[in-house]
Amino acid sequence: MTLSSNENPFGPSPAAVAAIREAAPAASSYPKAAVTDLRERLAEEWAVTPGRIWLANGGDGALDYLARALLRPGDGVLVPRPGFAYYAMSARYHHADVAEYPLRREQDFPLDPEAVMPQYDGERIIYLTRPHNPTGSECAVADVETIAAETEQHTLVLVDEAYGEFSDRPSATCLLEERDDVAVLRSFSKAHGLAGVRLGYAIVPDAWADAYARVKTPFATSEIACRAGLAALEDDDHLQRTVETARWARKYMAETLECPTYDSAANFLLCDVGDGTAVAEAARREGVVVRDTSSFGLPDCVRVTCGTREETRRAVEVLNAVR
């Protein structure tokens, strides 16, 4: 039972599976109409023009396109610590310098202007995550706007909302109509259960719409991935089931785990178990795989993905027994 990668425990939508099967015979052809159809559908979803939707090979691909569009050698970026490692990796691939802003653990890792602005030194991109990985904490939209307002005109505030569907708060896309220094990243990997087909996108300010053609690869996403994404967007029942189960699992784990946990708005919970490596290994021997967060700089914690109700109860049983 793997609860280490924040994957959807129900898998993809049945409609997406059917769309993948239907599209499979055309896999020998390069992507055609599906790319346009998905950009138009996402534009409708977010009330923007299709040009502002930058489809990519997963959220990682969208990070790379934005870095390619913005960064020149020697530019700086600012990333959270702890945080998703690929922010820094993508920036360094594009020859940028990486600085960090620490999240205050003693205050449950708030991601806010007080964390970001003391470390800001004119960087080209500031990476925010809402909800944040691996802590589950969340940056309020008002704080995103404050950070954008208090930074220089050339700085992009890049808001990663890969886990956005699991939050009760509105998306930061509401800021894009008034600001040209905020972009939002979304993914089909988590709530939609399509991690294996690699599909993500960025929503960018209107002034950037034509830059996509200059920075993307010739075929930024596959026909099969786009067909799966289109089908997933129409399956509200699958999405609702996924989100509701994750919220139940977060609450259940927080109430029944015999260790400190941190509030989370995502589909996982960060748990302070004392020795994350030892606990993760002991849980693995019992058939429950959780994430040792030593690589995030949190060696005393594990991150537990929200599974089905049965999986979540089993994870709690095992973690309580081995820690």
C-alpha positions in Angstrom: 0.0 0.0 0.0 1.8 3.1 -1.3 0.9 6.4 0.5 4.1 8.3 -0.3 3.5 10.1 -3.6 0.2 12.0 -3.1 -1.5 10.0 -5.8 -5.2 9.6 -6.2 -6.2 6.4 -4.3 -9.2 5.9 -6.7 -7.1 6.2 -9.8 -8.2 8.3 -12.8 -11.8 9.0 -13.7 -13.5 6.0 -15.5 -14.3 8.5 -18.2 -10.6 9.4 -18.5 -9.8 5.7 -18.8 -12.3 5.2 -21.5 -10.9 8.3 -23.3 -7.4 6.9 -23.2 -8.6 3.5 -24.6 -10.5 5.3 -27.4 -7.5 7.5 -28.3 -4.9 4.7 -28.1 -5.3 3.6 -31.8 -4.3 7.1 -32.9 -1.1 7.1 -30.8 1.1 6.9 -34.0 0.0 10.4 -34.9 1.2 13.7 -33.5 -1.3 15.6 -31.3 -3.8 17.6 -33.2 -7.3 18.8 -32.2 -7.1 17.6 -28.6 -4.6 20.2 -27.6 -6.8 23.0 -28.9 -9.9 21.5 -27.4 -8.3 21.2 -23.9 -6.9 24.7 -24.0 -10.3 26.0 -24.9 -12.0 23.9 -22.2 -9.5 25.1 -19.5 -9.9 28.7 -20.7 -13.7 28.3 -20.2 -13.0 26.8 -16.7 -10.9 29.8 -15.6 -12.6 32.6 -17.6 -9.5 33.5 -19.6 -8.6 33.4 -23.2 -7.1 30.1 -24.6 -3.8 31.8 -25.2 -3.3 32.2 -21.5 -3.3 28.4 -21.0 0.2 26.9 -21.3 -0.3 23.1 -21.5 2.7 21.0 -20.6 4.1 17.6 -19.8 3.0 17.7 -16.2 3.4 20.5 -13.8 7.1 20.1 -14.1 6.9 20.9 -17.8 4.9 24.1 -17.0 7.6 25.1 -14.5 10.2 24.6 -17.2 8.3 26.7 -19.8 7.9 29.6 -17.4 11.6 29.4 -16.5 12.5 29.4 -20.2 10.3 32.4 -20.8 11.6 34.5 -17.9 15.1 33.5 -16.8 18.4 34.6 -18.2 21.7 33.3 -16.9 22.5 34.9 -13.6 18.9 35.8 -12.7 17.8 34.9 -9.3 14.8 32.9 -8.0 13.4 32.5 -4.5 12.1 29.1 -3.4 10.6 27.9 -0.1 12.5 25.7 2.4 11.2 23.0 2.9 9.6 22.8 -0.5 9.3 21.0 -3.8 12.8 20.3 -5.1 12.0 20.8 -8.8 11.6 24.6 -8.4 15.3 25.0 -7.8 16.2 22.2 -10.3 14.3 23.9 -13.1 15.8 27.3 -12.3 19.3 25.9 -12.3 18.7 24.1 -15.6 18.2 27.6 -17.0 21.3 28.9 -15.3 19.6 30.9 -12.6 20.8 31.5 -9.0 18.6 30.0 -6.3 18.0 31.6 -2.9 15.6 30.3 -0.2 13.1 31.6 2.2 12.5 29.5 5.3 9.1 28.5 6.6 8.7 28.9 10.3 8.1 25.5 11.8 7.3 26.8 15.2 4.3 28.5 13.7 3.2 25.5 11.6 5.0 26.6 8.4 3.0 29.7 7.4 3.7 30.8 3.8 3.1 34.5 4.0 4.8 37.9 3.4 6.6 37.6 6.7 8.4 34.5 5.5 9.1 35.7 1.9 9.9 39.4 2.0 12.9 39.4 4.4 14.7 37.1 1.9 13.6 38.9 -1.2 16.4 40.6 -3.1 15.0 41.5 -6.5 14.7 37.9 -7.8 13.0 37.2 -11.1 10.7 34.5 -9.8 9.2 33.8 -6.4 7.8 30.3 -6.0 4.7 29.9 -3.7 2.8 26.7 -3.1 -0.8 26.6 -2.1 -1.4 24.1 -0.5 2.3 23.7 0.3 4.2 20.5 -0.2 5.3 18.8 2.1 3.7 20.7 5.0 0.1 21.2 3.8 0.0 24.8 4.9 -1.6 27.4 2.6 -0.8 30.9 1.4 -3.9 33.1 1.4 -4.8 34.9 -1.9 -4.5 38.2 0.0 -0.9 37.3 0.9 -0.1 36.3 -2.7 -1.3 39.8 -3.7 0.7 41.5 -1.0 3.9 39.7 -2.0 3.2 40.7 -5.7 2.6 44.3 -4.7 5.7 44.6 -2.5 8.1 43.1 -5.0 9.6 44.8 -8.0 7.8 45.0 -11.4 10.1 42.5 -13.0 9.4 39.8 -10.4 6.9 37.0 -11.2 5.0 35.5 -8.3 4.5 31.9 -9.5 1.7 30.2 -7.5 1.8 26.4 -7.7 -1.7 25.0 -7.1 -1.1 21.4 -7.9 -3.1 20.5 -4.8 -5.6 23.3 -5.3 -8.7 21.1 -5.6 -8.3 19.9 -2.1 -8.4 23.4 -0.6 -11.5 25.2 0.5 -10.0 28.6 -0.5 -10.4 30.2 -4.0 -7.6 29.9 -6.6 -5.1 32.7 -7.0 -6.2 33.0 -10.6 -8.6 35.7 -9.4 -5.5 38.0 -9.3 -4.6 37.6 -13.0 -7.1 40.0 -14.3 -5.7 42.9 -12.3 -2.0 41.9 -12.3 0.6 41.0 -14.9 3.1 39.7 -12.3 1.3 36.6 -11.1 1.0 33.2 -12.8 -0.7 30.0 -11.5 0.3 26.4 -12.0 -2.3 23.6 -12.0 -2.0 19.8 -12.5 -4.1 16.8 -13.5 -1.8 14.5 -11.5 -3.4 14.7 -8.0 -7.1 15.2 -7.7 -7.8 14.0 -11.3 -5.6 10.9 -10.9 -3.6 11.3 -14.1 -0.1 11.4 -12.8 1.0 8.7 -15.2 0.0 10.5 -18.4 1.8 13.7 -17.4 -0.5 16.7 -17.9 -0.3 20.1 -16.3 -0.6 23.7 -17.3 0.1 27.3 -16.3 -2.4 30.2 -16.4 -0.5 33.3 -17.3 -1.2 37.1 -17.6 -2.8 38.2 -20.9 0.4 40.0 -22.0 2.2 36.7 -22.1 -0.2 34.8 -24.3 2.0 34.8 -27.4 5.2 33.7 -25.6 4.0 30.1 -25.3 4.6 29.4 -29.0 8.2 30.6 -28.5 9.1 28.5 -25.5 7.2 25.3 -25.7 8.4 22.1 -27.4 6.8 21.4 -30.8 4.3 19.0 -29.2 4.0 20.1 -25.6 1.5 17.4 -24.6 0.3 14.1 -26.0 -3.0 13.4 -27.7 -3.8 10.7 -25.2 -3.1 13.0 -22.2 -5.3 15.8 -23.6 -8.2 13.4 -24.3 -7.9 12.0 -20.8 -7.8 15.6 -19.4 -10.9 16.6 -21.3 -12.8 13.6 -20.0 -11.6 14.1 -16.4 -12.9 17.7 -16.4 -16.4 16.4 -17.1 -16.4 13.8 -14.3 -17.5 15.9 -11.3 -18.5 12.8 -9.3 -15.0 11.4 -9.4 -13.5 14.7 -8.4 -15.9 15.2 -5.5 -15.4 11.7 -4.2 -11.6 12.2 -4.3 -11.7 15.5 -2.5 -14.3 14.5 0.1 -12.3 11.3 0.9 -9.0 13.3 1.3 -10.7 15.7 3.7 -12.0 12.8 5.7 -8.6 11.2 5.8 -6.8 14.3 6.9 -9.2 14.7 9.8 -9.1 11.0 10.7 -5.3 10.9 10.8 -5.0 14.1 12.8 -7.4 12.8 15.4 -6.1 9.2 15.7 -2.4 9.3 15.0 -0.4 9.2 18.3 2.0 11.9 17.2 1.9 15.6 16.4 0.6 16.5 13.0 0.3 19.8 11.0 -2.8 21.3 9.6 -3.1 20.5 5.9 -5.2 21.7 3.0 -3.8 19.1 0.6 -4.2 15.4 0.2 -1.6 14.4 2.7 -0.6 15.0 6.3 2.9 15.8 7.7 3.5 13.9 10.9 6.2 14.4 13.5 7.3 10.9 14.4 10.7 11.5 15.9 12.8 9.6 13.4 11.3 9.7 9.9 13.7 7.3 8.3 13.3 4.6 10.9 9.5 5.0 11.0 9.1 4.9 7.2 11.3 1.8 7.0 9.3 0.1 9.8 6.0 1.0 8.2 7.3 -0.4 4.8 8.0 -3.7 6.4 4.4 -3.8 7.5 3.2 -3.1 3.9 2.6 0.7 4.3 4.8 3.0 2.3 4.9 6.6 3.5 7.3 9.4 2.6 10.4 10.0 4.7 10.8 13.7 4.5 14.5 13.9 5.3 15.2 15.1 1.7 13.0 18.1 2.6 15.1 18.9 5.6 12.6 17.4 8.0 14.3 14.2 9.2 11.9 13.7 12.2 8.8 13.6 10.0 6.9 11.5 7.5 4.3 12.6 4.9 1.3 10.4 4.6 -0.9 10.5 1.5 -4.6 10.4 2.1 -5.8 7.0 0.9 -9.1 5.3 0.8 -10.9 5.0 4.2 -9.6 1.4 4.5 -6.0 2.4 3.5 -6.1 5.4 5.8 -7.2 3.3 8.8 -4.5 0.8 8.1 -1.8 3.5 7.8 -2.8 4.9 11.2 -2.8 1.5 12.8 0.7 0.7 11.4 2.2 4.1 12.2 0.9 4.1 15.8 2.4 0.6 16.2 5.9 1.3 14.8 6.8 4.8 16.0 
